[in-house]
C-alpha cells in the first residue's frame, strides 16, 4: 500500500460483515497502516466466529434483531455520535 498524504484521524471506517471469519483477518491486517480515527464493524448477526475476531479498539455494532437492515444500524451509529 502507498503512503497517504492525508490524515485519517477524523475518518471513521465502517465495515459491514456477515459470516466473514475467513476474510476479516485479512481486511483488518490491510488497514493497520492507515491511521483511522475509529474502525466500526457493523455485523449482520453472523453465525460463524466473525465477532470473536473483532478486538482492541474496533467498535462492534449489531442490529437489534437478525432482520435489522444495515441502514437502520448505521442510523443508530450516527445518532450516537
N, C-alpha and C positions, 0 to 999 in steps of 0.2 A: 504494500500500500504506500501511496505517496504521502509526504508530509502536508499537513493542512496549514494554510496561511491565516485561517480564520479561527478564532477561539470558539469553542463549542460549549463553554461553561454555562451559557444562557440557553442551551438547547436541551430539550427532553427527547430522548429516543424511545419510541413506543413500538414494541414488537408484539404482534398478535400470535398466539400459539394455540395449537390443538394437537395433542399427541406428537410432540416434536422432540422426544427424548434422544433420537438419533442425530438430528441436525442442530439442536440448540447449543450443545457444547462448542461446535464449530463456529456458529454465529457469535457467541459470546467471546470466544477467543479472538475472532477477527476484529471486533470492535474495541478491544482492550487499549489499543494505541490511541484511540480518539478520546478526548477528554470531555465527554458529555456531562452536562450538569446533573442529569439523572437518567437512569435507564428504567423503563417501566415495561413489565411483561404483562400483557392482557391475555389471560388464559381462558379458553372456552371450555372449561371443565374437562380437561384431559383425563383420560382413563389409564394412561401409562405413567411413567416416572418423570414427566416434564417438570412438575412442581418441585420435586426433590433436587433437581439440578440447579434451580434458582437459589442463589445465596448472596451473601455480602450486602452491598449497598443497592442491589437491584430490588426494585419495588414490584411485588406481585399483586395483581388485581384480578379478581374473578367476578363473574356476574352473580346475581342473587339466586339464579336458577340455571339449569343447563340450557334453557331456552333464551337466556339473555343475549341480546344482539350486541355486536361489537360497538355499534354507535351508542347504545344505552350505557355501556361500560365507560366509553370514552367521555360521554357527557358527565358521568359521575366524577371522573378524574378532573375534568375541567371545573366543575362546581367546587371541588375540594381545594383547588389551588388558589 
